Amino acid sequence: MKRDAAFDARAADAASLTPSLRGKLFGNVYAGRRVLVTGHTGFKGSWLALWLHAMGAEVCGLALPPEPGPNHGRLLQVPLAQAMIDLRDATAVCVALRHFAPEIVFHLAAQPLVRRSYREPSATFDTNVMGLVNLLEAVRATPSVRVVVNATSDKCYSNPDAAHGPSKAGGFVESDALGGHDPYSASKACAEIVSASYRASFLAIDDGRGHPVALATARAGNVVGGGDWSEDRLIPDLVRAAVSGHSTPIRYPHATRPWQHVLEPLAGYLLLGQHLLTDPQASAEAWNFGPDAACQWPVAEVVAAFTEHWPAVRSELDASTALHEAAQLQLDCGKARARLGWKPLWDAATTFRRTAQWYRHQHEQGGLRSREDLLHYVADARIAGLAWAH
């Protein structure tokens, strides 16, 4: 659990964001606070660790070591304290939390892949459900924790007519029924139920720590952006095609998805964390964070947009798969807009342009545009008058 020396080597580089971001975002609630990010070695977790550190938080990470190959967190080298442990090891999780003593926990660690969940259903449920139980038990044993934001998924909703889209016009709202066809989706529905149970049974009351723990869940859809090299995901598959010179198979060209840049839901998570600190009783519940309807693009249009900014991308139709995937997923984010003041910022064209440019720059020049993208996102949020950015 010592600070990784390799991360210290890039501390000055990561800190270069601080003058622009510290003291100006999310009511300055993160500066100087100890914040734990589970899954900090993953795609979303590494972006969140970068943003938190730039705002002056003392960031801690808990995750499995990254898999072989390129990894965004390894490339970023955000300075943080970290414990490389498995969420399924309840004792190790508890020891890590007591050692870190965070005030705020962002839980992003998970088995996040639908197709892998078909191959590894037991491991998916074990990690995504019992791993969460282990974390929440550790939270109960750690008096410093005041806030927990559990990132689940838009796939936690029951979608009986999945082949034709959401069960009602306008998308799913937070009060809709939970469910899941595939093991991954079902595990995220279970994670929502576990979170609600722990909130009601243990965390919403003062059980001797001197304060309750505000626990909320955050449901976001497909996210894209630089630094994702996961298997069986559209953008990483396109990137691998461009790098290798081969063609990538496109499984569902007409499937519509709610595409959003990774910074969009992370802004929602950070805003939710702020509200949980300042008004916990009003915010400790489930929240949707999804893009506008205009960002509901078919897969074929995404491929075309990505190829426009990186002509080396090659793709071809693949009709061989028999695994279930919903034709359309859409969230109603009216509650987050009205009560948190959150709304999406970048349209789909901007999202795919910045994402393609990130990967192309990394491949051709070996550099990272993550810090640049974060600064541009915050600047655009200020121009748009979003309250969290001022």
N, C-alpha and C positions, 0 to 999 in steps of 0.2 A: 504493500500500500504506500510505498514511497513514491515521491515525485519522479517521473521518468526523466532521466538525464537528457535523452534525445529531444524531449519536448522543451526543456529549458533552453536548448540551443536556438530555438526559434521564438523565444519569448518576446524579444524586442520587435520582431516582425509582426506578431499577433497584436502586440500592444500599440502598434501604429494606428490601429483603428480607434483606440480609446479616446483621443482628443475630440473626434467627431461625434462619438456616440455616448460617452459617459455623461451622466447628469441630464440628458435631454430626452430619454425615451422611457416610456412606461412609468412615469412619475418618479424616476430614479430609485425604484424600489430594489433593484438588483445590485447596485453598487455596494461593495463591502459585505454582501451576504454570502454565506456558504450554500451553494446550490449543487445538488447531486443530479446528474444525468445518467440514467441507466441506458445502455445501448449507445454510449458515446463513440464507439468504434464504427457504428453503422452510418448509413447515409444521412438520415435526418438528425441523428444524435450528434454527429460531427459538426453539422451546420449550427445546431443549437448551442453546442459548446463554444464555437467560434463567436457567436453573437453574445452570449452571456459574458464571456471573458472580455470582449470589447467594451461592454457596459460596466466593467469593474467588478464583476462577481468573482468570488473565489470558487472555481469550478472543480468538482470532483466527478470522477467517472467510474461506473461499474458495468462491466460487460465481459463477454468472452473475448479472447484475442481475435483480431480480424483474420478472416480466411486468407489463404495465399492469393497473391495477385495484387493489382492496384487497389488502394484503399484511401478514401478521402481524408479520414482522420490521420492516417500515417503521413500523408502528404502535407496536411495543414500544420501538424505538430503544435496544436494549441497547448500551452503550458497548463497542466492540471495534475492533481493527485488522482491516482487511479488504482482500482483493484480489478484484476483480471480473474473473475470468478463466474461460476454458473449460477443463475437464479434458482436452479433446482437444488442447490446446496443451501438449505435453510440456515444452518449454523454459520456458514461463511458470509451469507448476506447480512445476518444480524450483526456479526462482528464488524463487517465493513461499515454499516450505518452508524454503529456506536463509535467507531473510530473517526469517521468523517464528521459526525454531528451536524448534518445539514439542517437549515431552516426550511428549504424548499426542495422538493423532489419532483423531477420530470421523468416519468417512467415511459421510455421508448423501447426498451429491450424486448425483443419478441422473435419468434420465427415468423417472418413477414410474407412468405411466398405461398400463393395459392397452390401452385402445381407441386411444390415440395410437400405441402400438407397432404396431398394424395399419396405420396410415396412414404411419408413419415407421419402418419396421423397421431400415433402415441406420443412421439416427441413434441409435436406441435401443441397438443393439449397440455402436456406436462410443462412445457415452457410458458405458454401463454396464459394458462389458468393457474396451475400450482406455483409457477414462478411468481405470479402476481400475489398469491396468498402468502408466500414466503416473504415477499417484499413488505406487504402490509403488516404482517406479524412483526417484522423488524422495525417498521415505523412505530408500532405500538410500544416497542421496547426502547425507543430512542426519544428522550424527552425534548430534544431540540427541534424536532420536525413540527412545522406549523401548517404546511401546504403540500398537497400531493396533486399533481396533474397526471392522470393516466391517459396516454394516447392510445385509443383503440382504432376503429376503422369505420368507414361508411358501410362496410360489408357486414356489420353487426345486425342490420335490419333483416327481418323476415321479408322475403321477396318471392311470393308464391308464383307470380307471373313473370319470372325473371327473363324469359325469352322475349318479352314484349316491353320491358321497361318497368319503372317504379309502379307501386300499387295504386298511386293516385297522382293526379296532376300536381305539378309543382315540386315533387320530390318528397323525401322522407323528413318528418319532423321528429324531434327528440322523444316525443311520447308514443311513437309508433312501436309496434310489436318487434321484439328482438328475435333473431333466428339465424340460420345459416345452412346453405346447401352443402358446401365443401367443409372439410375439417378446419381450415383457417378461419373462415367466416364464422363457423359455429364457436370456435374458441374465443373469438372476439366478442360474440354475444355473451358467452359465459363470463368473460372478463368484465363486461358491463354489469352483470348480475352480481358477481363477487364484489365489485366496487360499491354498488348500492347497498349490499348487505353489510359490508364493513363500515360504511358511512353511518348507517342507521344503528347498527349494533354496538359499535365501539368508538368510532372516530369523531362523531358529532357531539359527543359528550366529553366532559373533563373526567378522565378515568384516573386522576391522580397526578398528571403531569403539570397541572396549573393552567391548561388551556386545551380546547378541542383541536382536532386536526381537520382542516378544510380539504375535502377530497372531491375533485371533479373529474369527469371523463371528457375527452375531446375526440370527436369523430371526424376524420378527414378522409378525403378520397385519394385518387391517384396523384402522386406528386412527382415532379421531374425537376431536373436541375443538374448542374455539374457534380460529379463525384459519386454517382451511382453506377456500380459495376455488377449488380446482382444478376443472378441467372433468371432466365424466363421473364424478363421485363423488356418492354418495347424499346425504350431509348438505349439502354445498355446493349441490347442486341444490335441495334443500328450502329452504335459506336464500334462494336467488335467487327462488324462488317466493313466499316470504313477503314479500320486499322489493318485488317487482314487482307483486304481486297476481295473478299468473298461476298456472297449474297446471303442476307438473313431471311428466313421464312416468316411470313406474316400470317398469323393464324386466323384472326378475326378482323378482316379489313373494314367491315361495316359496323362493328361494335362501337358504340358511342361511350365515351368516358368523360368524366368531369376533370379535365386536366388543369393543374395549377402548379406554379413554381413552388419549390420547397419552402421558400421564405414566407409564403402566404399563410399556411397553417401554423408555422412557427411563430409568426406575429400573433396569431390567435392564442396559441399556448401561453406566450409571454404576457399577453394582455389578460388572459384568464388568471394566470398566476398573480398578477398585480391585484385583480379584484378579489381573489381569495385571501390575500393578505389584508386588504383594507376593508372588505365587507364580506366576510366568509359565509355568513348565513344566507346571503342573497345569491351566492354564486356556486355553492357546492352542489352541483348537479351535472347533467349531461349537456354537451354543447356540440353543435355542428359547425364545421369550418370548411366550406366548399366554394367553388368558383361560381361566377355568374353563368346564366344559361348560354351566353354567347361562347363560353369556353367548353361547351359540350361538343367535342369534335369526334368524328369517326376516325378510327385508326388509320385509314388510308390517307386522310387529310393531314394527319400528324406526320406520317412518313414523308409526304410531299413537302411539307413546310420544313422539316429537318433537312431533307436533301437539298432544298434551295440554298441553305446556308453552309452545307458541306457536301458538295457534289460527289465526293468519294463514296457516299453511302449507296449500297446496293440492296435491293430487296426483291422477294418473289412470293407469290401466294402459296400457302401451305394448307391444304384441306384435310390433312391426315389425322389431326387431333380429334379425340372423342371426349375429352374432358369438358365438364360443364363450366361455362362462364356466362355471367349475366350479360345480356345485350346492351343494357343501359343502367346506369346508376346515377342518381341525382339527389342532392341534399337541399332541403329548405333551411337557409341560414338566417331567417328573419329574427330569431331570438338573439343571436349573437350581434346582429346589426343594431337591434333596438336597445338591448340591455348592456352590451359591452362596448358598443361603438366601433365594432370591427366590421370591415368589409374588404373584399378582395381588391387588389390594386392593379396588377399586371394582367393584360389581356393575353389570349392564347398566342397571338403572333409574337408579342414581346417575350413571352415565356420560352417559346421554341427557338427564337433567334438567340437569346442569351444562353440557352442550354447548348445549342449547337456550337456557338462560338466558344463556350467554356471548353468543351471536349476537343474541338479542333485546335485551339490554342495550346491545350495541355499536350496533345499528341505531336503537333508540329514544332512547338517551341519549348515544351517542358515546363511551362509556367502554370500558375493557378490564378483564376479570375474570381475566386470565391470572395475575397475581401472587397474587390472592386464591385462585384454584384451586390454585396450587402450594402455598401455605401450608396450605390445607385438606387437600390430599393428604398432605403431610408430617405434619400433625397426626394424621390418621387412621392413618398408618403407625405412628406412635409409640403410639397407643392400641392398635393391633393387635399391638404388640410386635415389629415387624419390626426385625431387628438393624441394618440399614443406616441406620435413622432415629435411632439413639441414639449 
